[in-house]
Amino acid sequence: MLSSSSTTVNSLPLKKRLCFLLKLVCFVSSVLIFCEFLIYYVVIFQCRWPEVKGGGHMGKKETSTSVLKAIILADTHLLGEIKGHWLDKLRREWQMERSFQTALWLLQPDIVFILGDAFDEGKWSSPQAWADDVRRFRKMFKYPVTTELVVIVGNHDIGFHYEMTTYKVNRFEKVFNFTSGKLITRKGINFVIVNSVAMEGDGCAVCRTAEAKLVALSHRLNCSQQKPNHSNKRCSDVEKLPASEPILLQHYPLYRKNDAECSGEDSAPPEEKNIPFKEKYDVLSQEASQKLIWWFHPRLILSGHTHSACEVLHAGKIPEISVPSFSWRNRNNPSFIMGSITPTDFSLQKCFLPYESRVFTIYCAAGALLVILILAHFQLLTPPFYFAQRLISKHKAV
């Protein structure tokens, strides 16, 4: 009887330690689950599809069928085998995968556009490295059959103009079914896909092919809109398209001097806004920009490349939205654009992802609380005056 009682007393400290350890595991697991999974739902759940201005005059059934819901993001920059550290890859790819999959699940878009630089090292990756990058991209950005994904080429996918080759362009086209001068028409809305890297204007083989396709597409669109300056004879053999002014999708922005006129919390930092942009490197040349405006007379232009947000007007009436980077490696506050689009109108809304600094703050606060709990459990948290008193008494004893 006495021995049984002694065993029970001895087992109490062990049970307390196990109970405390279990509580710590639950606490750490809860923080990890929230910061690495639930936080994306909490943040993206707050985003709402914008209403098209004319939507109030349409019934619910008509609105749902005639409005195209599009998500637009840019510059994911999946790291490659040369510059990508495995830990950096793991962290950034998990963040983007969770954000993208959460957005698809919560928002259920009809179509998603990625405006170039899907990869960071496509411009110099070997066939094996390219295949691995594509495999990881498809895992991260997988999508249901109810959603369409359109990926546009950027300079990091095939190289700047001086690095661009037919092989790299064909490699990208094969994976993403991309063609410069390609027209995508959904719900009567015309989207024109542009390989802005090929808008160099120097007559290179890739450039000539890309521009020829754009000119032919421009003719078809202008004939479809039945503008008076196009005679019936010129348009008689042209297959008609929906008479909707197109939306241009490309990687490079049209020409602008700098980002000085850009505003918003995700615009370029103040110290960078007045730095002049280099034509054919940071933005398209003035000549190429003017060509695209002349050819298509777009109602909206969407671009990426700068990693920062900006909204400018071209020719005093054509808005261009530069979409910031979707990767936390490039920004503390990544975001994407939600667009409600009809053949005659559109409305855009920005959806921010979790701020990385806030996630880091949560981890720091949780770590500090964890240390306090451990110290309190082992009774190592002594009030300062008791600690001082002990030091003094020890000094006197000596």
N, C-alpha and C positions, 0 to 999 in steps of 0.2 A: 504494500500500500504506500509506504514511504518512498520507495523507488519510483513508483508511477507518478507521484506528486512531483518529485524532483525532475523527472523527464519533462513534465508539462511546463514547469518553470523555465527549464533550459531552452525549450522550443519557442517560447514567447519572443525573445529577441530575433530569432531567425524569421518568424512569421512577420514581425514588424519590418524587418529589412526587405523581405520579399514583397510585402505590400507597398512599401515606399518605392522600391524598384519598379513595380508595376505601374504606379502612378507617374513616375518619371517617363517611362516608355509611352504611356498614353498621352502625356503632355507633349513630348517631342513629336510623336506621330501626328497629333492634331495640328501642330504648327506646320509640319511638312505637308500634310494633306491640304491645308488651307492655302499655303503660299505657292504650292506647286500644282494645284489642281482647282480647288474651289474658287480661288480669287479671280480666275478668268471668267467664271460664270457670274460672280458677283458684279464685276465691272461691265462686261459686255451685255448683261441683262438690262442695264440701264439705257442702252442704245435703242433708238426707235427709228423706223423707216420714215423719211420725210414725206410729207404730203405734196403732191403736185398741185400747183395753183388752181388748175381747172378741175381738180378732183372732187371739189364740193358739188359740182353740177352732175356728177356721174353716180349711178347707183352702185351699191356694194358689189354686185355681181360683175358689172361692167368694169369697175375699177380694178378688181382682182385679175381680170383677164387681159386688160389693155395696158396696165402699168408693168413695165419690166423692172424687176428688183435686181440691181447690180452692185456687187462689192468690187471696189478698185483698190489694189495695194501695189506696192513697188519695192524694188531693191531688197529682196530677201537675202541675197549674198550668202548662199550656203558655202561654208568654208571647204577648201579642198585639201589635198594631201600635202601641198607644199607649205602654205602659210598657216594652215589650220591646226592648232593644238587640240588634242583629243578632248580635253576638259572644256575648252571654249566651244568646240563643236557640240558636245553633249548638252551644255547649258543653253546655247542659243537655239539649237534645233528643237529642243524640248519646249522652250518658250514659244517659238513660232508654231509648232505643231499643235500645242494646246490652245493657243489663241485662234488658229485657223479652224480647228475642228469644233471648238466651242462656238465660234461665230456661225459656222454652217448649221450647227444643231439648233441654236437659238433663233437665228435670223432667217434661215432657209431661203437664200437668194436663188434667183433663176440662173444667174451667170456671174462668174468671177473673172476679173481681168488682173493679170500681174504685168506691170508696165516695165519689164526688163530687169536685167541683172539678177536673174533667178539664182545664178551661180557666181561665185567670187573668182574662180580660176578657170572658167571655160575658155578664156582667151589663150591659155597655154597648157591645159590639162592633156595628158596622154589618153589614148582610147580606153585604157583600163580605169584610169582615174575618172574620166568622163562617165563611164558606165556606172561606177560606184556613186558618183554624185547624182546621176539621174535616178538610181534606185532609191537613194535616201530622199530625194525630192518627192518622188511618187508616194513614198510612205507618209511623209509629213503632210503633203497636200492632196491626199486622196479625197474623193468627193463622191456623193451618191449619184445615181442615174438621173435624178431630178434636177441636178445642177450641172452647168457646163463650165469648164475651165479653159480660159484662153491666155496663153503666155506669149508675151511680146519680147523680141530680142533686144538686148542691151549690150553696151560695149564690153562688159565683163563676161558676157556669154560667148562672144565671137571675137573680141578684141576691138581696140580703136581702129580707125580706118586703115592706118599703116600696118596693123597686125591682122586685119580681116582677110580671110581667104575663102575661096569657094568651098573648100572642104569643111571649114568650121561652120559656114552658113548652112550647108547641106546637112551637116550633123545635127544642128539645132532644128532645122525644118523637119527632119525625119522624126525626131522625138515629139515635137509639139505641133506638128502639122501647121507650121508657120510659113507664111509667104508675105513678103512686102507687097503692098498694093492689094491685099486680100480684103474682100468685103464680107462682113458678117451682118446679116439682117435678121433681127428677132423682133417679133410683134410690130412689124412695120418700121422699125428703127434701124438706120444704117450706121454701122461702125466701120471706119476705115483703119486698117492696120498698117502702120508705117515702120519700115526699118530705117530709123533715123541715123544709124551709123553709116548707111549707104547714101546719105544725102550730102556727100562731100562736094559733088559738082565737078569732079576732075575727069569724068568719063571712064572710070575704071569699069571692068566687066560687070561686077556685082552692082555698081552704081547705075550703069546704063540699063540693066535689066529691071532694077527696082523702079527707076524713074519712068521707064516705058510702061510698066504695069500701072503706075499711079496716074499717068496721063490718060491711058485707056479707060481706067475706072472713073476718072474725072469726067470724061466725055459721056459715059453711060449715066452718071448721076445727074449731070447738067441736062441731058436730054430727057431724063425721067421727070425732072422738075418743070419741063416744058417752058423754059425761059424764052422770052421773045427774041433774044439775040442768037438763038440757035434755029436755023431754018429746018423745016420739015424734011427737006432732002437729006441733010446731014444726019438726021436722027431716024430716018425711015427704017434702016436696017438694025437699029440698036435695040437690044432686049431691055425693056423698061423695068425699072426698079421702083420700090415705094418712093413716093414723092416727098421724102422727109430729108431735111438738111442733115448732113452727116455729122458724126462725132469722131474726131481724130484721136487715135490712141497711139502713143509713141513713147520712146524712152527719153530722148533729149528734149528739153523744153525748146520752144521757139526763142528766137533771139531777144534778149533783154540785157541791158548794161550791167546790172547787178541785182542784188536782192534788197536794195535800199527801200523800195516801196512795199516790201512784204511785211505783214504784221501777224500777230498771233503767238501763242505760247510755244508753238512748234515751228516757228519760222527760224531762220538762221540766227545764230548768236549776234549781238550788236557789233562785236568787233569784226565780224565777217561780212556784214551786209553791204559795206561800201567797197569791197574788193571787186575790181572789174572782172567780168566773165570773159573767158577766152572763147572766141568763135570756133566751132567744130571740135570743141573739147568739153567745155562746160555747157554750152548751148549751141543750137544750130546757127549757121551763118545767116546774115541778114538776107542774102539771096535765096537760100533754101527756105527760110521762113516765109518769105514773100511768095515763093512758088506755091507752097502748100495752101496758103490763104487764097491765092488766085485760083488754083485748081479746084478747090473744094468748097470755099465759102462756108466753113464749118460753123455750127452753132455752139460748139464746145470743144475744147482741146484738153486732153488729160495726158500728163507726162510725169516722169520721175527724175532720176539721176542726181539731183542736188542733195537728196536725203533730208531736205527741209521743205516746209509748206510755203506756198506762195500762190497768190491769185492776182493775175494781171489781165488787162484788157488790150487786145490787139485791134488796130484800126478803129478804136473807140467803141467797139461793140461786141467783139468776139472774146469771151472769157477763156482763160487758160488756167487750169488748176494743176500746180505741181504737187504731187502726192509724196509725203515724207516716207522715209524708210520704214519697213515693217520689222526691222531687226533691232533688238536691244544693243547689239554691238555698235550700231551707228547712232542710236538715240536713247535717251533716258525715258522718253515718252512716245513710243511708236503709236501709229494709228492707221486706220484705213478709212476709205470713203464709202458711204452708203448712198446709192443713187436710185431714186424713183424716176423712171424715164418713160415718156410717151413719144409718139411720132412728132409731136409739136412742142413739147415742153419737157422740163426736167427740174428736179429738186435734189440738192446734195446735202448730206449731213456727215460730219466727221465723228468717228467712234474711236476714242482713245483706249489703248490697252493699259494694263496695270503699269504704273511707274516703277521702274526697277529700284529707285531710291527708296520708295515706300516699302517694297518687299524686303530690302536690306534692313530698313529700320525695324520692321516686324521681327526679323531674325535676331537683330541685336537686342531688342527689348526682351524677346523670349529667352535668349541666352543669359541676359542679366538676371531675369527672374529665376531661371533654372539654377544659377549659381547661388542665389539667395536661398532658395528652397533647400539645396543640399547643405549649405552652411547652417541653416536653421535646424535641419534634421539632426545634424551631428553636434548641435549646441555650440557652434563656433562663433555665433553672432553675439558678442559681448558688448554691452553698452560702453561707449568711449570712456566714461569716468571710472567704470569698473576696471577697464583695461589699464588706465593711468594709475589707479590705486594699486593694482597689482605690481606694476613696475616700481612704484615708490616703495612699497613694502619690501620688495626683493632687494632694492638698493640699500634700505636701512638694515636689512638682515645681513647683508654683506659687510 
